[in-house]
Structures are given as C-alpha cells and as structure tokens.
Amino acid sequence: MSTTIDRNQSVESESAILVGVLLPEHPPTEDPLEELGGLVETAGAEIVGRLTQNRQAPDKTTYLGSGKVEDLGLIVKATDADVVIFDNDLSPAQVRNLEEALGVKVLDRTEVILDIFSSRAQTHEARLAVELAQLEYSLPRLKRMWTHLSRMKMGVGMRGPGEKQLETDRRLVEKRISDLKRDLDQILKRKEREVGARKDRMTVSLVGYTNAGKSTLMNALTDSTVLAEDKLFATLDTRTRRWRLPGWGPVLLSDTVGFIKNLPHRLIASFKATLEEARQADLLIHVADASNPAVSEQISAVYGVLKELQIEEKDTLLVLNKVDQVASPMALEAIRNRYPNAVAISARGGTGLTEMAQAVSEAISSDFLDLEIVLPVSDGRTTAFLAKFGDVKSQTYSEENTTVHCRLDRKYLGQLEDTPGIEIRQRNECVGKENSDVAGTAAKPQAAGGDAIGEVA
C-alpha cells in the first residue's frame, strides 16, 4: 500500500533532513550544508538530520547512491522527519523515486528558495514573479502529483481520471503562465519607462549576495528605515531613496533583491522588472559579507548573476561589509589583499562609510567634464538644456554672449558640439559634481532625509 505524500511546497513548522551530494566541480567547504541550513531555517523548518555523499556524478535514478538512500531511510525513521531537502537540483523522476523509497516529501534547493520568495513577496509585482517561477518549475512535475489516480482505469481504450486531470491541469498551468508573462512584460515596460525617466539624475544600485548587508547600508547612507533582517532574502522588492553624496550632490540609491549561488534561472527571468534598477544604474555597489568564510565564492556567484543579466561590464565598486565581524585581523588582511581595490566598511557600525562615499564620488565623476560654454544671449534652449542635464556653477553676461560654467556628463557633449554658435572650453578633466547644498559635508557620508521615491508597486 503506497503512502500518500503531501506535495505542499511549504516547509514551515516541518522537521527536515538536509542532504548534499558533493560533486568534483563544487569547491570543498568546512560545512557544505551551511547555506542550505540557512535557507531551510528561513523557510521555517526545523533541521533534525544531515547527510552528505561525495560522488563523481549523480545517480540518474535517485541522485544519491543506493546505499546512501538506505541510510537516509533509516535517518528518516529515527527522526520521524516530515521532509528531505537536497542541496541539489533534482529531476522529476529522481524526486518520485526518492519519495517512493523514503515515504516522505522530497524537495530540492530550488523549491526551498521558491518557498521563501513566496512567503516574502509583498508587492503585486513580486507576487506575480514568484508565481510565474513556481508554475514554470511545477509544470514538468505535474505528472507525479497525480500518481495516486493514474492506477485507476476506466476500461479498454479509456484514459484513467489521473490522466484526464493531468491534461486539464497542464492546460490551466500553461494558460496561467502565459497570462503572468504578459502581465510581467507590461510591468517591465512600465518600469523601463520609469527608470529611463530618471536619466537626468545619477543612479547607483546596491547588489550583492543575500544577507550581505545591503539594506543596512542603505539605511546608514540615507537615514531611511528599509527592512533589514539577519535572514536570507529579507529584501525582494526594489526600493529607491535619495542619497546626498558628499562632494557630489543628490543621487538615487536603490536596494535590490539579494543573489545566491545557483539562483534558479526562472527566478532571474521572473524578477527582470525588479532588477531593472540595477540594469540601468550608472554604478553598481557590490556589497559582500567579509565575515563569511565563503566570501570569495559569494562574490563569484554575484558576478555570475550579473553576467546572466548582461550587466557584468557595468562600472562596479566592490564593498567589503561587516569587517568588524571578521574572525581575526589576519583573515581580514587576507581578504583585503585578495581584493585590493575594494572598500572595507561596517554598515552597522559606521566604519569606512566616508571612504566608501569618496570612492563612489570618484567612480561616477569619471564621465563628467568641467566646462565653460559661451553661447549667444538669445540661445535660451541651450541654457535650459544645461540647467536640466548639467550642474551650473555660474553664469556671466556680456552684451552678446552668456558664459556658463558647468559640470556635464560627457554623453551630452555631442549634442552641444552640434549646436551652432557656441564655444566649448574644457577647464579640468573628469571632475565631480559638487552642489552648494552639500558643500563641506564630506566628513558625513549620509544625510538626514532619505526620501522614498519610485518604490516598486
């Protein structure tokens, strides 16, 4: 007699056994199941057992070897576990075979991440993105959900109710996937317009591994109250605040969803609209947790996601956060030697924020020119153009001409050069945009009043 298994994806309040198959391409770590354990605890389950196995390649039938499956079955019985969770991506057939052998629900890493995203999604956009990812993951796995009906027959040449229900469910899921993609495509187009409308303002986006401290850093820089928890995927929705950058002026700073190694591709695609802020940012601040022993692997994982988003070539400043929590001075020195161009900070303690702000200012200043532009007094169009897209420092007048001293992004220089009747004089190469309202604030990396703008709806 077969055991009925609840295929509910959620693992909240369930007891779980963690399983990891360590393949040659995976770098050795002290605790290979540490990150999976964090994910499972974030999802709300209680960990009651662990099992790992080193293999050259996964078993096609059960991923684990047959002997380890027997050992796992004994652990399940001894702990009375509700669910077995693999730190690997399993095929539908492997999950089915494991559930038949163990008699409990079997989930893989992707399902746990989807479960967390589902419970954390707050906005309409995030909920649509999570639902799409869940349905695309579930579609090829529908068959195993109806195995308890597939044994029932209705006569020669007739399909059982399980087959008919499967066919109905597949059509419904495919229709819902199509509707969700259409809705998210509309959201993406709207988001592109919204973000594109800010092109006249400098934009900086925080990216990084989940729980690296991006939200805490945003709160420190903008004096805002974005939710910051010591949990994986505490932030799923992009939030944007004004940051008065010392030596520069107001910029738009965005906090984005955290990345993780082996982040499901369908999640990246689903959250494309949410990540639009990072795609169009002038500068990325890559926040890494220096206190994590796997910081190098996490940094590589983030660059892998940026590559998948096709923004790996974007200007990026690496920031090593939580330096006050690094185990020893020697460990911190080793990390800083490996990433000599990174800025070391503590977002919670305030260490290094002034240096980071200066580094950001220098990074975004590289494309700006200090210009003196002479134009006819009657040329109001160019005067308005400079006021909108540049930082006008002063204007002087003669009977025939207006001389404007301004800082301007070099991307607008071509439009000026094509305007007849004006003379452009370059004063200094690559300078920052120092507004009068922030002059003299270089010692304070954040300003009171991080206004909320453009939050994801």
C-alpha positions as CSV (number, residue, x, y, z in Angstrom):
1,M,0.0,0.0,0.0
2,S,1.5,3.3,-1.1
3,T,1.9,6.2,1.3
4,T,0.1,9.4,0.4
5,I,2.6,12.3,0.4
6,D,1.6,15.9,0.8
7,R,3.2,17.8,-2.1
8,N,2.7,21.2,-0.5
9,Q,5.8,23.2,-1.2
10,S,5.9,25.0,2.1
11,V,8.1,23.5,4.8
12,E,7.1,25.9,7.6
13,S,6.9,24.1,11.0
14,E,8.1,20.8,9.4
15,S,11.1,18.7,10.6
16,A,13.7,18.4,7.8
17,I,16.7,16.3,6.9
18,L,19.3,18.1,4.8
19,V,21.1,16.1,2.0
20,G,24.0,17.2,-0.1
21,V,25.8,15.4,-3.0
22,L,29.2,16.8,-3.3
23,L,30.5,16.7,-6.9
24,P,34.0,17.4,-8.1
25,E,33.2,20.8,-9.5
26,H,32.0,22.0,-6.1
27,P,34.8,23.7,-4.1
28,P,35.3,22.0,-0.7
29,T,33.9,23.9,2.3
30,E,34.0,23.3,6.1
31,D,30.2,22.9,6.3
32,P,28.8,22.1,2.8
33,L,25.2,22.3,4.1
34,E,25.6,25.6,6.0
35,E,23.8,27.7,3.3
36,L,21.1,25.1,2.7
37,G,20.6,25.1,6.5
38,G,20.1,28.9,6.5
39,L,17.6,28.6,3.7
40,V,15.6,25.9,5.4
41,E,15.6,27.8,8.7
42,T,14.5,30.9,6.9
43,A,11.6,28.9,5.4
44,G,10.5,28.0,8.9
45,A,11.5,24.3,9.2
46,E,13.4,22.5,12.0
47,I,16.6,20.7,11.0
48,V,16.7,17.2,12.6
49,G,19.4,15.5,10.5
50,R,22.1,15.9,7.8
51,L,23.6,13.6,5.2
52,T,26.3,14.1,2.6
53,Q,27.9,12.0,0.0
54,N,30.9,12.5,-2.3
55,R,30.3,11.4,-5.9
56,Q,31.9,11.8,-9.3
57,A,28.5,12.1,-10.8
58,P,24.9,12.0,-9.6
59,D,23.0,8.7,-9.7
60,K,20.4,9.0,-12.6
61,T,17.7,7.3,-10.6
62,T,18.0,8.8,-7.1
63,Y,20.9,11.2,-7.3
64,L,22.3,9.5,-4.2
65,G,23.8,6.1,-4.4
66,S,21.5,3.2,-3.4
67,G,23.4,2.5,-0.2
68,K,23.1,6.2,0.9
69,V,19.3,6.1,0.1
70,E,19.0,3.2,2.6
71,D,21.0,5.1,5.2
72,L,18.8,8.1,4.6
73,G,15.7,6.0,5.0
74,L,16.9,4.9,8.5
75,I,17.5,8.6,9.5
76,V,14.0,9.5,8.3
77,K,12.5,6.7,10.5
78,A,14.8,7.6,13.5
79,T,13.9,11.3,13.4
80,D,10.3,11.0,12.2
81,A,11.2,13.7,9.7
82,D,8.5,15.3,7.5
83,V,10.6,16.2,4.6
84,V,14.0,15.6,3.0
85,I,15.7,18.5,1.3
86,F,18.5,18.2,-1.2
87,D,21.1,20.9,-1.8
88,N,21.0,19.9,-5.4
89,D,18.5,20.3,-8.3
90,L,16.6,17.0,-8.8
91,S,14.8,15.8,-11.8
92,P,11.1,14.9,-11.5
93,A,11.9,11.3,-11.8
94,Q,14.6,11.4,-9.1
95,V,12.1,13.1,-6.7
96,R,9.5,10.5,-7.5
97,N,11.9,7.6,-6.9
98,L,13.2,9.1,-3.7
99,E,9.7,9.7,-2.3
100,E,8.7,6.1,-3.1
101,A,11.9,4.8,-1.3
102,L,11.7,7.1,1.7
103,G,7.9,7.6,2.2
104,V,8.2,11.3,2.9
105,K,8.2,14.5,0.8
106,V,11.4,15.3,-1.0
107,L,12.3,18.8,-2.1
108,D,15.3,20.3,-3.8
109,R,17.2,23.6,-3.3
110,T,15.1,25.4,-5.9
111,E,11.8,24.5,-4.2
112,V,13.0,25.9,-0.9
113,I,14.1,29.2,-2.5
114,L,10.7,29.5,-4.2
115,D,9.0,28.8,-0.9
116,I,11.0,31.6,0.8
117,F,10.3,34.0,-2.1
118,S,6.6,33.2,-1.9
119,S,6.4,34.0,1.8
120,R,8.5,37.2,1.5
121,A,6.8,38.7,-1.6
122,Q,4.9,41.8,-0.6
123,T,4.2,43.8,-3.7
124,H,1.9,42.8,-6.6
125,E,4.9,42.6,-9.0
126,A,6.9,40.4,-6.7
127,R,4.0,38.0,-6.1
128,L,3.4,37.7,-9.9
129,A,7.1,37.0,-10.4
130,V,7.2,34.3,-7.7
131,E,4.0,32.7,-9.0
132,L,5.5,32.5,-12.5
133,A,8.7,30.9,-11.3
134,Q,6.7,28.4,-9.2
135,L,4.4,27.4,-12.1
136,E,7.3,27.0,-14.6
137,Y,9.1,24.8,-12.0
138,S,5.9,22.7,-11.4
139,L,4.8,22.2,-15.0
140,P,7.1,19.3,-15.8
141,R,6.4,17.8,-12.4
142,L,2.6,17.7,-12.6
143,K,2.6,14.0,-13.5
144,R,4.0,12.9,-10.1
145,M,1.3,14.9,-8.4
146,W,-1.4,12.6,-9.9
147,T,0.3,9.2,-9.5
148,H,-2.3,8.3,-6.8
149,L,-5.0,8.4,-9.6
150,S,-3.1,7.1,-12.5
151,R,-3.6,3.5,-11.4
152,M,-7.4,3.8,-11.8
153,K,-8.6,2.6,-15.2
154,M,-11.9,3.2,-17.0
155,G,-11.9,0.4,-19.4
156,V,-10.1,-0.6,-22.6
157,G,-9.1,2.4,-24.7
158,M,-10.1,4.8,-22.0
159,R,-7.8,7.0,-20.0
160,G,-7.9,7.0,-16.2
161,P,-9.0,10.0,-14.3
162,G,-5.4,10.8,-13.3
163,E,-4.5,11.2,-17.0
164,K,-7.5,13.4,-17.7
165,Q,-6.9,15.5,-14.6
166,L,-3.2,15.9,-15.6
167,E,-4.2,17.1,-19.1
168,T,-6.6,19.6,-17.6
169,D,-4.1,20.8,-15.0
170,R,-1.4,21.2,-17.7
171,R,-3.7,23.4,-19.9
172,L,-4.6,25.5,-16.9
173,V,-1.0,26.0,-15.8
174,E,0.2,26.8,-19.3
175,K,-2.6,29.4,-19.6
176,R,-1.7,30.9,-16.3
177,I,2.0,31.1,-17.2
178,S,1.1,32.9,-20.5
179,D,-1.1,35.4,-18.6
180,L,1.6,36.0,-16.0
181,K,4.3,36.6,-18.6
182,R,2.0,39.1,-20.4
183,D,1.4,40.9,-17.1
184,L,5.0,41.0,-16.1
185,D,6.0,42.2,-19.6
186,Q,3.7,45.1,-19.2
187,I,5.2,45.8,-15.7
188,L,8.7,45.6,-17.2
189,K,7.8,48.1,-19.9
190,R,6.4,50.5,-17.4
191,K,9.4,50.0,-15.2
192,E,11.8,50.7,-18.1
193,R,9.9,54.0,-18.7
194,E,10.0,54.9,-15.0
195,V,13.7,54.2,-14.6
196,G,14.5,55.7,-18.0
197,A,12.8,58.9,-17.0
198,R,15.5,59.4,-14.3
199,K,18.3,59.6,-16.8
200,D,18.9,63.2,-15.9
201,R,19.8,62.0,-12.4
202,M,22.8,59.9,-11.3
203,T,21.7,56.4,-10.2
204,V,23.5,53.9,-8.0
205,S,22.3,50.4,-7.3
206,L,23.3,48.1,-4.4
207,V,23.8,44.5,-5.5
208,G,25.2,41.5,-3.7
209,Y,24.8,38.1,-2.1
210,T,21.7,37.7,0.1
211,N,22.3,38.8,3.7
212,A,25.4,40.8,2.8
213,G,24.0,43.9,4.5
214,K,22.7,45.9,1.5
215,S,19.6,47.1,3.3
216,T,21.5,48.1,6.4
217,L,24.0,50.0,4.3
218,M,21.1,51.8,2.5
219,N,19.6,52.8,5.9
220,A,23.0,54.1,7.0
221,L,23.6,56.2,3.9
222,T,20.1,57.6,3.5
223,D,18.8,57.7,7.1
224,S,15.8,55.6,5.9
225,T,14.1,52.6,7.5
226,V,14.2,49.9,4.9
227,L,13.6,46.5,6.4
228,A,17.0,45.0,7.3
229,E,17.0,41.5,8.9
230,D,19.7,38.9,9.6
231,K,17.9,36.5,7.3
232,L,18.3,35.3,3.7
233,F,16.2,37.2,1.2
234,A,14.9,39.8,3.6
235,T,14.5,42.1,0.6
236,L,12.6,41.1,-2.5
237,D,11.3,44.5,-3.7
238,T,13.5,47.3,-5.1
239,R,13.4,50.5,-3.0
240,T,14.9,53.8,-4.1
241,R,16.0,56.6,-1.8
242,R,17.8,59.9,-2.3
243,W,21.4,59.9,-1.1
244,R,23.2,63.2,-0.7
245,L,26.6,62.0,-1.8
246,P,29.3,64.2,-0.3
247,G,31.3,66.1,-2.9
248,W,28.7,65.3,-5.5
249,G,25.1,66.0,-4.6
250,P,21.8,64.0,-4.6
251,V,21.9,60.6,-6.3
252,L,19.3,57.9,-6.4
253,L,20.3,54.8,-4.4
254,S,18.4,51.5,-5.0
255,D,18.4,48.4,-2.9
256,T,17.8,45.2,-4.8
257,V,17.0,41.5,-4.2
258,G,19.9,39.5,-2.9
259,F,21.6,36.9,-5.1
260,I,22.7,33.4,-4.2
261,K,24.7,30.7,-5.8
262,N,22.8,28.5,-8.2
263,L,20.0,31.1,-8.2
264,P,17.2,29.5,-10.3
265,H,17.3,30.9,-13.9
266,R,13.5,31.1,-13.9
267,L,13.7,33.4,-10.8
268,I,16.2,35.7,-12.5
269,A,13.9,35.9,-15.6
270,S,10.8,36.5,-13.4
271,F,12.4,39.3,-11.4
272,K,13.7,41.1,-14.5
273,A,11.4,44.1,-13.9
274,T,12.5,44.3,-10.2
275,L,16.2,44.2,-11.3
276,E,15.7,47.0,-13.9
277,E,17.1,49.5,-11.4
278,A,20.4,47.6,-11.5
279,R,20.3,47.1,-15.2
280,Q,20.1,50.9,-15.9
281,A,22.2,52.2,-12.9
282,D,25.2,54.4,-13.6
283,L,27.2,52.5,-11.0
284,L,26.8,49.2,-9.1
285,I,27.9,48.9,-5.5
286,H,28.6,45.2,-4.9
287,V,28.2,44.6,-1.2
288,A,30.0,41.4,0.1
289,D,30.0,39.9,3.6
290,A,33.6,39.9,4.6
291,S,32.9,37.9,7.7
292,N,31.6,34.9,5.7
293,P,34.2,32.2,5.2
294,A,32.8,31.7,1.7
295,V,33.0,35.4,0.7
296,S,35.1,34.7,-2.4
297,E,32.6,32.1,-3.7
298,Q,29.8,34.5,-2.9
299,I,31.5,37.3,-4.9
300,S,31.9,35.0,-7.8
301,A,28.3,33.9,-7.6
302,V,27.1,37.6,-7.8
303,Y,29.2,38.2,-10.8
304,G,27.7,35.1,-12.4
305,V,24.2,36.6,-11.9
306,L,25.3,39.9,-13.3
307,K,26.6,38.1,-16.3
308,E,23.3,36.4,-16.8
309,L,21.6,39.9,-16.6
310,Q,24.2,41.0,-19.2
311,I,25.4,43.8,-17.0
312,E,28.7,42.3,-15.8
313,E,30.6,45.0,-17.8
314,K,28.9,47.8,-15.9
315,D,31.1,50.0,-13.6
316,T,31.1,48.3,-10.2
317,L,32.6,49.2,-6.8
318,L,33.3,46.2,-4.5
319,V,32.5,47.0,-0.9
320,L,33.6,44.5,1.9
321,N,30.9,44.9,4.6
322,K,30.9,43.5,8.2
323,V,34.7,43.9,8.6
324,D,34.1,44.4,12.3
325,Q,32.8,40.8,12.4
326,V,35.8,39.1,10.6
327,A,37.2,36.3,12.8
328,S,40.8,37.7,13.0
329,P,42.9,40.6,11.8
330,M,44.9,38.1,9.6
331,A,41.7,36.9,8.0
332,L,40.7,40.5,7.2
333,E,44.1,41.3,5.8
334,A,44.0,38.2,3.6
335,I,40.6,39.3,2.2
336,R,41.8,42.9,1.6
337,N,44.9,41.6,-0.1
338,R,42.8,39.5,-2.4
339,Y,40.6,42.5,-3.3
340,P,43.0,45.5,-3.1
341,N,40.6,47.8,-4.9
342,A,37.7,47.1,-2.5
343,V,36.5,49.5,0.2
344,A,36.2,47.9,3.7
345,I,33.2,49.1,5.8
346,S,30.8,48.2,8.6
347,A,27.4,49.4,7.6
348,R,26.0,48.8,11.1
349,G,29.0,50.3,12.9
350,G,29.6,53.2,10.5
351,T,33.2,52.3,9.8
352,G,34.6,53.2,6.4
353,L,31.4,55.0,5.1
354,T,33.3,58.2,4.4
355,E,35.9,56.4,2.4
356,M,33.2,54.5,0.5
357,A,31.3,57.7,-0.3
358,Q,34.5,59.2,-1.6
359,A,35.1,56.1,-3.8
360,V,31.6,56.3,-5.2
361,S,32.0,60.0,-5.9
362,E,35.3,59.4,-7.8
363,A,33.7,56.5,-9.7
364,I,30.7,58.4,-11.0
365,S,32.8,61.5,-11.6
366,S,35.0,59.9,-14.3
367,D,32.5,60.6,-17.0
368,F,32.0,64.3,-16.1
369,L,33.7,67.3,-17.6
370,D,34.2,70.8,-16.1
371,L,33.2,73.1,-19.0
372,E,33.0,76.8,-19.8
373,I,30.4,77.3,-22.5
374,V,30.0,80.6,-24.4
375,L,26.7,81.0,-26.3
376,P,24.5,83.8,-27.6
377,V,22.4,85.6,-25.1
378,S,19.4,84.7,-27.3
379,D,20.0,80.9,-27.1
380,G,17.6,80.1,-24.3
381,R,17.3,76.4,-25.5
382,T,20.9,75.6,-24.7
383,T,20.7,77.5,-21.4
384,A,17.7,75.4,-20.4
385,F,19.5,72.2,-21.6
386,L,22.5,72.9,-19.4
387,A,20.2,73.7,-16.4
388,K,18.4,70.3,-16.8
389,F,21.3,68.0,-17.6
390,G,24.3,69.7,-16.0
391,D,25.3,71.3,-12.8
392,V,25.5,75.0,-13.5
393,K,28.1,76.7,-11.2
394,S,27.9,80.2,-12.5
395,Q,26.7,82.4,-15.4
396,T,28.2,85.7,-16.6
397,Y,26.8,88.0,-19.3
398,S,28.0,90.4,-21.9
399,E,26.1,92.4,-24.5
400,E,26.2,89.5,-27.0
401,N,27.1,86.3,-25.1
402,T,26.4,84.3,-22.0
403,T,29.3,82.3,-20.4
404,V,28.1,79.3,-18.4
405,H,30.5,77.4,-16.1
406,C,29.0,73.9,-15.5
407,R,29.7,70.2,-14.9
408,L,28.3,68.0,-17.6
409,D,28.2,64.2,-18.3
410,R,30.3,63.7,-21.4
411,K,27.5,61.7,-23.0
412,Y,25.7,65.1,-23.6
413,L,28.8,66.7,-25.1
414,G,27.9,65.7,-28.6
415,Q,24.6,67.5,-28.5
416,L,26.4,70.7,-27.6
417,E,29.0,70.3,-30.2
418,D,26.3,70.0,-32.9
419,T,24.7,73.3,-31.7
420,P,25.8,76.2,-34.0
421,G,27.1,79.5,-32.5
422,I,28.5,78.1,-29.2
423,E,32.1,77.8,-28.0
424,I,33.1,75.0,-25.5
425,R,36.1,75.3,-23.3
426,Q,37.2,72.4,-21.1
427,R,38.5,73.6,-17.7
428,N,39.5,70.3,-16.0
429,E,39.2,66.7,-17.0
430,C,36.9,64.3,-15.1
431,V,35.7,66.3,-12.1
432,G,32.9,65.7,-9.6
433,K,29.6,67.5,-9.3
434,E,29.7,69.5,-6.1
435,N,26.4,71.1,-5.3
436,S,26.3,74.1,-3.0
437,D,23.8,72.3,-0.7
438,V,26.2,69.6,0.2
439,A,29.5,71.5,0.2
440,G,31.5,70.9,3.3
441,T,29.7,67.7,4.2
442,A,32.5,65.3,3.1
443,A,33.0,64.1,6.7
444,K,29.5,62.8,6.9
445,P,28.6,60.1,4.5
446,Q,24.9,60.2,5.0
447,A,22.3,63.0,5.1
448,A,19.2,63.3,7.1
449,G,16.2,62.8,4.9
450,G,16.4,59.8,2.7
451,D,13.2,60.4,0.7
452,A,11.4,57.5,-0.7
453,I,10.8,57.6,-4.4
454,G,9.9,55.2,-7.1
455,E,9.2,52.1,-4.9
456,V,8.1,49.1,-6.8
457,A,4.3,48.9,-6.9
